[in-house]
Amino acid sequence: LFGISFAILCLIIHHLAYSYRLYSLSDREFTFKKCIELIFIWEFSSAVSPTSVGGSAVAFYMLAKEKLSFAKTATIVLYTIVLDGLFFLFSIPVLFFLFGGIIIRPNMQGFSDLGGWGNYFIISYFFMFFYTLLFFYGLFLRPVRMKDLLLSLTRFSITQKWKNSAERIGNEIIMASHELKIKPFHWHLKGVMSTIGAWSTRFLLLLALILAFNPQISLEIKNLLQLFARLESMFLITLFSPTPGGAGFVEVLFGGFLNDYIPSGTIATLTATVWRLMSYYIYLLMGAIIIPNWVRKKVLGNKYLH
């Protein structure tokens, strides 16, 4: 009961941390209560998208409908992509340095032991490294050069149909870059700290459930930190799931990544089920409750409210 209660607390803190990030990055143009509602919509869109980045397209639309300026909308969405990416790109090498290959898969001694899931992890990491570096370059270093690069990719006959989209994204990056350069240090610090809090509590939620249903696990600090590191590696792979919200894919991944912590069978099934209920299906449920009313107000107009 303590483990499940702690997991619920982590879920609440996770949502509040994301809400605070939106609250601070929008320069408090939304109330904190409004940010809580918008994060439910944002998380719902991520849950029904094959990758975590898929929810960002909905976020653009959502924030625009909330009458946020286009420059600020672009800043928030693109900057959160960079923040989320940098969290993994910095923390995983640190965890690998501290604990070694065991953070990737059970009993891993060297890169020759990677296996299928290990290779998928490496691919996911370098894919995140590529697009995070690309957005960071465009936002903080050379936004105009980034736009020119995107447009140059549409010069081929097979890519010409994406020219308008490339130009639009390039303009968004330039506007967002201008906004970011005038922001004070504490604005960035709030974004970084809320990102760390949101992701850390996401991993702690599952860690608490694993301890709740498998009390035989050692509670030594080193063992718990290794489990935390393994969960972070697993989540990196789920971010690039081929199915919406990782449905099906996550359940298979769950057993392969954690079989040295959770014995296969009833305990593994129960842990995975409760975890998915708390971290995935709850956002589908809340989205189904919140989104229809939000659409009536912001998309269809007040004449449909009655």
C-alpha positions as CSV (number, residue, x, y, z in Angstrom):
1,L,0.0,0.0,0.0
2,F,2.9,2.4,0.7
3,G,4.4,1.6,-2.7
4,I,1.2,2.3,-4.5
5,S,0.5,5.4,-2.5
6,F,4.0,6.7,-3.3
7,A,3.4,5.9,-7.0
8,I,0.2,8.0,-6.9
9,L,2.1,10.8,-5.3
10,C,4.8,10.6,-8.1
11,L,2.0,10.8,-10.7
12,I,0.6,13.9,-9.1
13,I,4.0,15.6,-8.8
14,H,4.9,14.6,-12.4
15,H,1.8,16.3,-13.7
16,L,2.3,19.4,-11.6
17,A,5.9,19.7,-12.7
18,Y,4.9,19.7,-16.4
19,S,2.2,22.1,-15.6
20,Y,4.6,24.4,-13.8
21,R,7.0,24.2,-16.8
22,L,4.2,25.4,-19.1
23,Y,3.2,28.0,-16.5
24,S,6.7,29.5,-16.3
25,L,7.7,29.2,-20.0
26,S,4.5,31.0,-21.0
27,D,5.4,33.8,-18.6
28,R,2.3,33.1,-16.6
29,E,-0.1,34.0,-19.4
30,F,-2.1,31.0,-18.2
31,T,-3.3,30.4,-14.7
32,F,-1.7,27.4,-13.0
33,K,-5.1,25.7,-13.0
34,K,-5.3,26.2,-16.8
35,C,-1.9,24.8,-17.3
36,I,-3.0,21.6,-15.4
37,E,-5.8,21.3,-17.9
38,L,-3.6,21.9,-21.0
39,I,-1.0,19.4,-19.8
40,F,-3.8,16.7,-19.7
41,I,-4.5,17.5,-23.4
42,W,-0.8,17.5,-24.2
43,E,-0.2,14.2,-22.5
44,F,-3.3,12.7,-24.2
45,S,-2.0,13.7,-27.6
46,S,1.4,12.1,-26.8
47,A,-0.4,9.0,-25.6
48,V,-2.1,8.5,-28.9
49,S,1.0,9.3,-31.0
50,P,3.6,6.8,-32.0
51,T,6.4,8.9,-30.4
52,S,6.6,11.5,-27.6
53,V,7.4,14.2,-30.2
54,G,4.1,13.5,-31.9
55,G,2.3,15.4,-29.1
56,S,4.2,18.6,-29.9
57,A,2.2,19.1,-33.1
58,V,-1.0,19.1,-31.1
59,A,0.6,21.4,-28.6
60,F,1.2,24.0,-31.4
61,Y,-2.5,23.9,-32.3
62,M,-3.6,23.9,-28.7
63,L,-1.6,26.9,-27.6
64,A,-2.5,28.8,-30.7
65,K,-6.2,28.3,-29.9
66,E,-5.5,29.6,-26.4
67,K,-4.6,32.9,-28.0
68,L,-0.9,32.6,-27.2
69,S,1.3,34.6,-29.6
70,F,2.8,32.5,-32.4
71,A,6.4,33.4,-31.4
72,K,5.7,32.3,-27.8
73,T,3.9,29.1,-28.9
74,A,6.9,28.2,-31.1
75,T,9.3,29.0,-28.2
76,I,7.5,26.8,-25.7
77,V,7.0,23.8,-27.9
78,L,10.5,23.7,-29.5
79,Y,12.2,24.5,-26.2
80,T,10.4,21.7,-24.4
81,I,11.6,19.3,-27.1
82,V,15.2,20.4,-26.5
83,L,14.8,20.2,-22.7
84,D,13.4,16.7,-22.8
85,G,16.1,15.6,-25.1
86,L,18.9,17.1,-23.1
87,F,17.6,15.4,-19.9
88,F,18.2,12.0,-21.5
89,L,21.4,12.9,-23.4
90,F,23.1,14.2,-20.2
91,S,21.8,11.8,-17.6
92,I,22.2,8.5,-19.4
93,P,26.0,8.9,-19.9
94,V,26.3,9.8,-16.2
95,L,24.4,6.7,-15.2
96,F,26.4,4.5,-17.6
97,F,29.6,5.9,-16.1
98,L,28.4,5.1,-12.6
99,F,26.9,1.6,-13.1
100,G,28.1,0.4,-16.5
101,G,26.1,-1.6,-19.1
102,I,23.7,-3.0,-16.5
103,I,21.6,0.1,-17.0
104,I,20.8,-1.1,-20.6
105,R,20.0,-4.7,-20.0
106,P,20.4,-7.5,-17.3
107,N,23.9,-9.0,-16.9
108,M,25.4,-6.8,-19.6
109,Q,29.2,-6.7,-19.4
110,G,30.2,-5.1,-22.7
111,F,28.7,-3.8,-25.9
112,S,29.0,-7.3,-27.4
113,D,26.2,-8.3,-25.0
114,L,23.7,-5.6,-26.2
115,G,21.3,-8.0,-27.9
116,G,18.1,-6.8,-29.7
117,W,16.8,-4.4,-27.1
118,G,20.3,-3.0,-26.4
119,N,20.7,-2.2,-30.1
120,Y,17.3,-0.6,-30.1
121,F,18.4,1.5,-27.1
122,I,21.6,2.7,-28.9
123,I,19.6,3.6,-32.0
124,S,17.1,5.5,-30.0
125,Y,19.8,7.4,-28.1
126,F,21.6,8.5,-31.2
127,F,18.3,9.5,-32.9
128,M,17.4,11.6,-29.9
129,F,21.0,13.0,-30.0
130,F,20.5,14.0,-33.6
131,Y,17.2,15.8,-33.4
132,T,18.0,17.4,-30.1
133,L,21.3,18.8,-31.4
134,L,19.5,19.9,-34.6
135,F,16.9,21.9,-32.6
136,F,19.5,23.2,-30.2
137,Y,21.6,24.4,-33.1
138,G,18.7,26.1,-34.7
139,L,17.3,27.7,-31.5
140,F,20.5,28.9,-29.8
141,L,23.3,29.1,-32.5
142,R,22.2,29.7,-36.1
143,P,18.4,29.9,-36.7
144,V,18.7,31.5,-40.1
145,R,21.2,28.9,-41.2
146,M,18.9,26.2,-39.9
147,K,16.0,27.6,-42.0
148,D,18.3,27.6,-45.1
149,L,19.3,24.0,-44.4
150,L,15.7,22.9,-44.1
151,L,14.8,24.6,-47.4
152,S,17.9,23.1,-49.1
153,L,16.5,19.6,-48.3
154,T,13.4,20.4,-50.3
155,R,15.2,21.1,-53.5
156,F,15.0,17.6,-54.7
157,S,12.0,16.5,-56.7
158,I,11.0,13.9,-54.2
159,T,11.1,16.4,-51.3
160,Q,9.6,19.5,-53.0
161,K,6.1,18.8,-51.5
162,W,7.5,19.6,-48.1
163,K,8.9,23.0,-49.0
164,N,6.1,25.0,-47.4
165,S,6.3,23.0,-44.2
166,A,10.1,23.4,-44.1
167,E,9.7,27.2,-44.6
168,R,7.1,27.3,-41.8
169,I,9.3,25.4,-39.4
170,G,12.3,27.6,-40.3
171,N,10.3,30.7,-39.5
172,E,9.1,29.2,-36.2
173,I,12.7,28.4,-35.2
174,I,13.8,32.0,-36.0
175,M,11.0,33.5,-33.9
176,A,11.6,31.1,-31.1
177,S,15.4,31.8,-31.2
178,H,14.8,35.5,-30.8
179,E,12.5,34.9,-27.8
180,L,15.0,32.6,-26.1
181,K,17.9,35.0,-26.4
182,I,16.1,37.7,-24.4
183,K,15.0,35.4,-21.6
184,P,16.7,35.7,-18.2
185,F,18.7,32.9,-16.6
186,H,16.0,32.1,-14.0
187,W,13.5,31.5,-16.8
188,H,15.7,28.8,-18.2
189,L,16.5,27.4,-14.7
190,K,12.8,26.9,-14.0
191,G,12.4,25.0,-17.3
192,V,15.3,22.8,-16.6
193,M,14.3,22.0,-13.0
194,S,10.7,21.3,-13.8
195,T,11.8,19.0,-16.7
196,I,14.1,17.0,-14.3
197,G,11.3,16.8,-11.7
198,A,8.7,15.6,-14.3
199,W,10.9,12.9,-15.8
200,S,12.4,11.7,-12.5
201,T,8.9,11.2,-10.9
202,R,7.9,9.3,-14.0
203,F,10.6,6.8,-13.3
204,L,10.1,6.8,-9.6
205,L,6.4,5.9,-10.2
206,L,7.3,2.6,-11.8
207,L,10.1,2.0,-9.3
208,A,7.6,2.3,-6.4
209,L,5.2,-0.1,-8.1
210,I,8.0,-2.7,-8.7
211,L,8.9,-2.5,-5.0
212,A,5.2,-2.7,-4.0
213,F,4.6,-6.0,-5.9
214,N,8.0,-7.5,-5.4
215,P,9.2,-6.8,-1.8
216,Q,12.1,-9.3,-2.2
217,I,14.1,-6.6,-4.0
218,S,17.0,-5.2,-2.1
219,L,16.5,-1.7,-0.7
220,E,20.1,-0.9,-0.8
221,I,20.7,2.6,-2.3
222,K,23.0,1.3,-5.0
223,N,20.4,-1.3,-6.1
224,L,17.6,1.2,-6.2
225,L,19.8,3.6,-8.2
226,Q,20.6,0.9,-10.7
227,L,16.9,0.1,-11.1
228,F,16.2,3.8,-11.6
229,A,18.9,3.9,-14.3
230,R,17.4,0.8,-16.0
231,L,14.0,2.4,-16.0
232,E,15.3,5.5,-17.7
233,S,16.9,3.5,-20.4
234,M,13.7,1.6,-20.9
235,F,11.7,4.9,-21.2
236,L,14.1,6.2,-23.8
237,I,13.1,3.3,-26.1
238,T,9.4,3.8,-25.4
239,L,9.7,7.4,-26.6
240,F,10.2,6.0,-30.1
241,S,7.6,3.2,-30.0
242,P,6.1,2.3,-33.3
243,T,2.6,2.1,-31.7
244,P,0.5,4.9,-30.2
245,G,1.6,5.4,-26.6
246,G,3.7,2.3,-26.8
247,A,0.6,0.1,-26.5
248,G,1.7,-3.6,-26.7
249,F,5.3,-2.6,-27.4
250,V,5.8,-1.4,-23.8
251,E,4.4,-4.6,-22.3
252,V,6.9,-6.7,-24.3
253,L,9.7,-4.4,-23.5
254,F,8.8,-4.4,-19.8
255,G,9.6,-8.1,-19.4
256,G,12.9,-8.0,-21.4
257,F,14.3,-5.0,-19.5
258,L,13.3,-5.9,-16.0
259,N,13.3,-9.7,-15.8
260,D,16.1,-9.6,-13.2
261,Y,13.9,-7.4,-10.9
262,I,10.5,-8.8,-11.7
263,P,9.9,-12.6,-12.1
264,S,7.8,-13.4,-15.2
265,G,4.2,-14.4,-14.5
266,T,1.5,-12.9,-12.3
267,I,3.7,-10.4,-10.6
268,A,5.1,-9.0,-13.8
269,T,1.6,-8.8,-15.4
270,L,0.1,-7.1,-12.3
271,T,3.0,-4.6,-12.1
272,A,2.8,-3.7,-15.8
273,T,-1.0,-3.5,-15.7
274,V,-1.1,-1.1,-12.7
275,W,1.7,0.9,-14.2
276,R,0.0,1.4,-17.5
277,L,-3.3,2.3,-15.8
278,M,-1.5,5.0,-13.8
279,S,0.8,6.4,-16.5
280,Y,-1.1,5.8,-19.8
281,Y,-4.8,5.0,-19.5
282,I,-5.4,7.7,-16.9
283,Y,-4.4,10.3,-19.6
284,L,-6.7,8.7,-22.1
285,L,-9.5,8.9,-19.6
286,M,-8.8,12.5,-18.6
287,G,-8.3,13.5,-22.2
288,A,-11.7,12.0,-23.1
289,I,-13.3,14.0,-20.3
290,I,-11.5,17.4,-20.9
291,I,-11.0,17.6,-24.7
292,P,-14.7,17.6,-25.8
293,N,-15.4,20.6,-23.6
294,W,-12.2,22.3,-24.7
295,V,-13.0,21.8,-28.3
296,R,-16.5,23.3,-27.9
297,K,-15.0,26.3,-26.2
298,K,-11.9,27.0,-28.2
299,V,-12.6,25.4,-31.6
300,L,-16.3,25.4,-32.3
301,G,-17.1,28.6,-30.4
302,N,-19.4,29.6,-27.6
303,K,-22.6,29.2,-29.7
304,Y,-22.2,25.4,-29.3
305,L,-22.0,25.4,-25.5
306,H,-25.7,25.3,-25.1
